[in-house]
Amino acid sequence: MRMFRSMIASAALLAATSARAQPVVVADSGDTAWVLAAAVLSLIAILPGLAMFYGRGNIARTGFALFGSVAVTSLLFAAIGYSLAFGAGSSLLGGSSNAMLANLSDLLDGSTISEAVYALFETVAALLAVGILCASVAERARPGWLVPFSGVWLLIVYVPVARGVWPGWLGELGTLDYAGGIVIQLTAGIAALVIGFLLRSPTAIDEPQDSPLAVAGGALLWVGFLAFFGAAALGGSADAATAIINGHLAASAAIVVGMAIERWRMGRTSVGVLANNAVAGLAAVAAAGALVSTSGAIALGALGALAAWMAASVVQRARLGSAASAFAIHGAAAMAGAILFPLFMLPAFGGSGFSDVNGLMTQLAAQGVAVLAVTLWTAVATVIVALMISVVVPMRDVRG
């Protein structure tokens, strides 16, 4: 992430009395304020956005799971998660140099913000992934199982993925993920599908998605994800504005396409479908962010709606509850967007093009490898973590 959303620091202070004084590079207060504000605003997508969006008829239950999971994962990410994901180490995993958020630099390499601000942004990113997963399975999972599961899942699944895609080995291969289309959306969607199957109850009845709370939650997700896209630029720059505009237009395009699909299939549409498609559009454009033009963002939003509809058509009969929705609108939409968005970086689509070293086919291959690796790792590791925790605490709630 540091490679693709950074700007060169420009502020310098000169010592007043000595010819030997050297310029001191400091964080830019405007960029710092922007990332702080946007990162905190992104939390609206977690609490209360996800609680309302996936809570359906039992928001108290989903809210309980989210509060507990957010608390546990926040503490673990500060204690060791950030250091393992972004600290000094190998391309697979960092070390313990930044444990308990110690030894953070005054200026993040290649940026105009301090590392403490960046740590806050990455904390929000981790909470978004955990929040999507936990909220989507809370209706059937035992709360006493879900809270410890979320903490272990963060360290075993999310942290290695974040390390690999952003500063690690997948990033070195050329993988691009501007605002977490792979790291957040895809990871949470695949994990939700896996947990949904583990908790599958063929006799359970899925709650409708057209409740006022679900619609309001979808609106909060829309706003929260746009703020996160803006924060991903790591500064109050043109990239931040482009990422927000692209996210908004992708969500709008997904709604229009989703309406057309439902009208064709069912002869009518519903507000719940519109909310789902808005989130699918945001997931589809997350990996691209500011790397594509307006037309590319609109196309990605449309593709996200199509991918979500096709995925939902496949899994909805399995009676997985909210987990099926999470896989469709987060996982499937993000997968399509993360793989295909390099097409819209071409100048023919208004994109910025590629360097001589990294052409279209190379970029498509890098995106495909990352999506495949993350999907496989997330699916296998999630099963292992879920079964491991279930040895101590039962996974299924008797009411699920």
C-alpha positions in Angstrom: 0.0 0.0 0.0 2.9 2.3 0.7 4.1 1.9 -2.9 1.0 3.2 -4.6 -0.5 5.9 -2.4 2.5 7.9 -1.3 3.7 11.5 -2.0 7.2 12.9 -1.4 7.5 14.9 1.9 8.2 18.6 1.3 8.3 20.4 4.6 11.8 21.3 6.0 13.0 23.3 9.0 16.4 25.0 9.0 18.4 25.7 12.1 18.7 29.4 12.7 22.3 29.8 13.8 24.5 27.1 12.4 25.8 26.6 8.8 26.0 22.9 9.6 22.3 22.6 10.3 20.5 20.1 8.0 16.9 20.3 6.8 14.5 18.3 8.9 11.6 16.6 7.1 8.4 16.7 9.1 4.9 15.4 8.5 2.5 17.7 6.6 -0.3 18.9 9.0 -2.9 19.0 6.2 -2.3 15.5 5.0 -2.2 14.3 8.6 -5.5 15.9 9.4 -7.1 14.5 6.3 -6.1 10.9 6.9 -7.0 11.1 10.6 -10.5 12.5 9.8 -11.1 10.1 6.9 -9.9 7.0 8.9 -12.1 7.8 11.9 -15.1 8.5 9.6 -14.5 5.1 8.0 -15.4 3.5 11.4 -19.0 4.4 10.6 -19.0 1.5 8.2 -18.2 -0.9 11.0 -20.2 0.4 13.9 -23.1 1.0 13.3 -23.0 0.3 9.5 -22.3 -3.4 9.5 -24.4 -4.1 12.6 -27.4 -2.6 10.9 -26.7 -4.0 7.4 -26.3 -7.6 8.5 -28.3 -7.5 11.7 -31.6 -7.8 9.9 -34.1 -8.9 12.5 -31.6 -9.1 15.4 -29.3 -6.1 15.5 -28.6 -6.5 19.2 -27.1 -9.9 18.5 -25.0 -8.7 15.6 -24.0 -5.6 17.5 -22.8 -7.7 20.4 -20.6 -9.8 18.1 -19.2 -6.7 16.5 -18.4 -4.8 19.7 -16.7 -7.9 21.2 -14.8 -8.7 18.0 -13.7 -5.1 17.4 -12.4 -4.8 20.9 -10.4 -8.0 20.8 -9.0 -7.4 17.3 -8.1 -3.8 18.1 -6.0 -4.9 21.0 -4.3 -7.7 19.2 -3.5 -5.6 16.1 -1.9 -2.9 18.3 -0.1 -5.5 20.4 1.5 -7.5 17.5 -0.7 -7.5 14.4 0.6 -4.2 13.0 4.2 -5.2 13.6 3.8 -8.5 11.9 2.0 -7.0 8.9 4.1 -3.8 8.4 7.2 -4.0 10.6 10.7 -4.9 9.5 11.0 -8.5 8.5 10.7 -10.9 5.5 8.4 -10.7 2.6 6.1 -13.2 4.3 5.9 -11.7 7.8 7.3 -8.8 9.8 9.0 -9.0 13.2 8.2 -7.6 16.7 10.0 -4.2 16.3 6.7 -2.3 16.3 4.9 -4.5 19.0 2.5 -2.4 21.0 3.0 0.3 18.3 6.4 1.1 19.6 9.2 2.6 17.6 6.9 4.2 15.1 8.8 6.7 12.9 8.0 10.4 12.8 7.6 10.2 9.1 6.4 7.2 7.1 8.8 6.3 4.3 7.7 7.9 1.0 4.8 9.8 2.6 3.9 13.1 4.3 2.3 11.5 7.4 3.7 10.0 10.6 3.7 6.2 11.0 1.3 6.6 13.9 -1.3 8.0 11.5 -0.6 5.2 9.1 -1.0 2.7 12.0 -4.5 4.1 12.7 -5.4 3.7 9.0 -4.3 0.1 9.0 -6.1 -0.6 12.2 -9.3 0.6 10.5 -8.6 -1.6 7.5 -8.2 -4.7 9.8 -11.4 -3.9 11.6 -13.3 -3.6 8.3 -12.2 -7.1 7.3 -13.0 -8.6 10.7 -16.3 -6.6 10.9 -17.6 -7.8 7.6 -16.8 -11.4 8.5 -18.2 -11.3 12.1 -21.4 -9.4 11.2 -22.3 -11.7 8.4 -22.1 -14.9 10.5 -23.3 -13.5 13.8 -26.9 -14.7 13.2 -25.9 -18.3 13.5 -22.5 -18.4 15.3 -22.2 -18.7 19.0 -21.0 -15.3 20.4 -18.6 -17.0 22.8 -17.0 -18.7 19.8 -17.1 -15.7 17.4 -15.2 -13.2 19.6 -12.0 -15.4 20.2 -12.3 -16.7 16.6 -12.1 -13.1 15.3 -8.8 -12.5 17.2 -7.1 -15.6 16.0 -8.4 -15.1 12.5 -6.9 -11.7 12.4 -3.4 -13.0 13.2 -3.5 -16.2 11.2 -5.4 -15.1 8.1 -5.6 -11.3 7.8 -2.1 -10.3 8.9 -0.2 -12.7 6.4 -2.5 -11.5 3.6 -2.0 -7.8 4.4 1.8 -8.4 4.6 1.9 -10.3 1.3 -0.2 -8.0 -0.8 1.0 -4.6 0.4 4.7 -4.6 1.5 5.4 -8.3 0.9 5.9 -11.0 -1.7 2.7 -10.3 -3.8 3.5 -6.6 -3.8 7.0 -7.4 -5.1 5.3 -9.4 -7.9 3.5 -6.2 -8.9 0.1 -6.8 -7.3 -1.9 -3.6 -6.9 -4.5 -3.1 -4.2 -5.3 0.5 -3.6 -8.0 0.3 -0.9 -8.2 -3.3 0.2 -10.2 -5.0 -2.6 -8.1 -8.1 -2.1 -6.9 -7.7 1.5 -10.2 -6.6 3.0 -13.2 -7.4 0.8 -12.0 -10.6 -0.8 -10.6 -12.0 2.4 -13.7 -11.3 4.4 -16.0 -12.6 1.7 -14.2 -15.9 1.3 -14.0 -16.4 5.0 -17.7 -15.6 5.4 -18.6 -18.3 2.8 -16.4 -20.9 4.6 -18.0 -20.2 8.0 -21.4 -20.1 6.4 -20.9 -23.7 5.2 -19.6 -24.8 8.6 -22.7 -23.3 10.3 -25.1 -24.4 7.5 -28.6 -25.3 8.7 -30.8 -26.6 5.8 -33.9 -26.0 7.8 -33.1 -22.4 8.8 -35.1 -19.5 7.2 -33.1 -16.6 6.0 -34.3 -13.2 7.2 -35.4 -10.6 4.5 -32.9 -7.9 3.6 -35.4 -5.1 3.1 -35.7 -4.0 6.7 -35.3 -0.2 7.3 -32.2 -0.9 9.5 -30.5 -2.9 6.7 -31.1 -0.2 4.2 -29.8 2.4 6.7 -26.8 0.2 7.3 -26.1 0.0 3.6 -26.1 3.8 3.4 -23.6 4.0 6.2 -21.4 1.4 4.5 -21.5 3.6 1.4 -20.3 6.7 3.3 -17.8 4.8 5.4 -16.1 3.0 2.4 -15.9 6.3 0.5 -14.1 7.8 3.5 -11.7 4.8 3.6 -11.0 5.2 -0.1 -10.0 8.8 0.5 -7.8 7.9 3.5 -6.1 5.3 1.3 -4.4 8.1 -0.6 -2.5 8.8 2.6 -2.9 12.5 2.0 -5.4 15.2 1.0 -4.5 15.0 -2.6 -6.0 14.6 -6.1 -5.7 10.9 -5.7 -7.9 11.0 -2.6 -10.6 12.9 -4.6 -10.3 10.6 -7.5 -10.7 7.5 -5.3 -13.8 8.9 -3.6 -15.4 9.9 -6.9 -14.6 6.5 -8.4 -16.1 4.7 -5.4 -19.3 6.7 -5.6 -19.7 6.3 -9.3 -19.0 2.5 -9.1 -21.7 2.2 -6.4 -24.1 4.1 -8.5 -23.4 2.0 -11.6 -23.8 -1.2 -9.6 -27.2 0.0 -8.4 -28.4 0.7 -11.9 -27.2 -2.6 -13.2 -28.6 -4.4 -10.2 -32.0 -2.8 -10.7 -32.0 -3.9 -14.4 -31.1 -7.5 -13.4 -33.8 -7.8 -10.8 -36.4 -6.1 -13.0 -35.5 -8.7 -15.7 -35.6 -11.7 -13.4 -38.4 -10.8 -11.0 -40.3 -8.1 -12.7 -39.6 -5.8 -9.8 -36.8 -4.7 -7.5 -36.5 -3.8 -3.8 -34.5 -1.3 -1.8 -32.5 -4.2 -0.1 -31.3 -5.2 -3.6 -30.2 -1.6 -4.2 -28.2 -1.5 -0.9 -26.5 -4.8 -1.7 -25.5 -3.6 -5.1 -24.1 -0.3 -3.8 -21.8 -2.3 -1.5 -20.9 -4.7 -4.4 -19.9 -1.7 -6.6 -17.7 -0.3 -3.8 -16.0 -3.7 -3.3 -15.4 -4.1 -7.1 -13.6 -0.8 -7.3 -11.7 -1.0 -4.1 -8.5 -2.6 -5.6 -8.4 0.0 -8.3 -9.2 3.1 -6.3 -7.6 6.1 -8.0 -5.7 3.9 -10.5 -8.5 4.0 -13.1 -10.5 6.8 -14.8 -14.1 7.7 -14.2 -15.3 5.4 -17.1 -13.2 2.6 -15.7 -14.8 3.0 -12.2 -18.3 2.9 -13.7 -17.4 -0.2 -15.7 -16.0 -1.9 -12.6 -19.2 -1.1 -10.6 -21.3 -2.7 -13.3 -19.0 -5.8 -13.3 -19.3 -5.9 -9.5 -23.1 -6.0 -9.7 -23.0 -8.8 -12.3 -20.4 -10.8 -10.3 -22.5 -10.4 -7.1 -25.7 -11.5 -8.9 -24.0 -14.6 -10.4 -22.4 -15.6 -7.1 -25.7 -15.1 -5.2 -27.5 -17.3 -7.8 -25.0 -20.1 -7.0 -24.9 -20.0 -3.2 -28.3 -18.7 -2.2 -30.0 -22.1 -2.3 -27.5 -23.4 0.3 -29.3 -21.4 3.0 -26.2 -19.8 4.4 -28.0 -16.7 5.7 -26.0 -13.4 5.6 -22.8 -15.3 4.8 -24.1 -15.9 1.3 -24.7 -12.1 0.9 -21.2 -11.3 2.3 -19.6 -13.7 -0.2 -21.5 -12.3 -3.2 -21.3 -8.6 -2.5 -17.8 -8.5 -0.9 -16.0 -11.6 -2.1 -17.2 -12.2 -5.6 -17.5 -8.5 -6.6 -14.0 -7.8 -5.2 -12.5 -10.8 -7.0 -13.9 -9.6 -10.3 -12.7 -6.0 -9.8 -9.2 -7.0 -8.5 -8.5 -9.2 -11.5 -10.0 -7.1 -14.3 -9.2 -3.5 -13.3 -5.9 -3.4 -15.1 -7.9 -3.5 -18.4 -9.3 0.0 -17.4 -5.8 1.4 -16.8 -5.3 1.3 -20.6 -5.2 4.8 -22.2 -8.1 3.7 -24.4 -10.3 3.7 -21.3 -8.8 7.0 -20.0 -6.3 5.2 -17.7 -2.7 6.2 -17.0 -1.3 3.2 -18.8 1.6 1.0 -17.7 5.4 1.3 -17.5 7.7 -0.3 -20.0 8.6 -3.0 -17.4 5.0 -3.8 -16.3 2.6 -4.2 -19.2 -1.1 -5.2 -19.2 -0.5 -9.0 -19.4 2.1 -8.8 -16.6 -0.3 -6.8 -14.4 -3.2 -9.1 -15.1 -1.0 -12.1 -14.2 0.1 -10.4 -10.9 -3.5 -9.7 -10.0 -4.6 -13.2 -10.8 -1.9 -14.8 -8.8 -2.7 -12.6 -5.8 -6.4 -13.4 -5.9 -5.8 -17.1 -6.2 -3.2 -17.2 -3.4 -5.4 -15.1 -1.1 -8.5 -17.1 -1.8 -6.8 -20.4 -1.1 -5.0 -19.2 2.0 -8.1 -17.6 3.4 -10.3 -20.7 2.8 -7.9 -23.2 4.3 -6.7 -21.1 7.2 -10.2 -20.1 8.1 -11.4 -23.7 8.4 -8.4 -24.5 10.6 -8.9 -21.6 12.9 -12.7 -22.2 13.1 -12.3 -25.8 14.0 -9.4 -25.1 16.4 -11.6 -22.6 18.4 -14.6 -24.9 18.3 -12.6 -27.5 20.3 -12.8 -25.1 23.3 -16.0 -23.3 22.5 -18.9 -24.7 20.4 -19.2 -23.0 17.1 -22.9 -23.2 16.5 -25.5 -21.3 18.5 -28.5 -23.5 19.4 -30.7 -20.7 18.0 -28.9 -20.7 14.6 
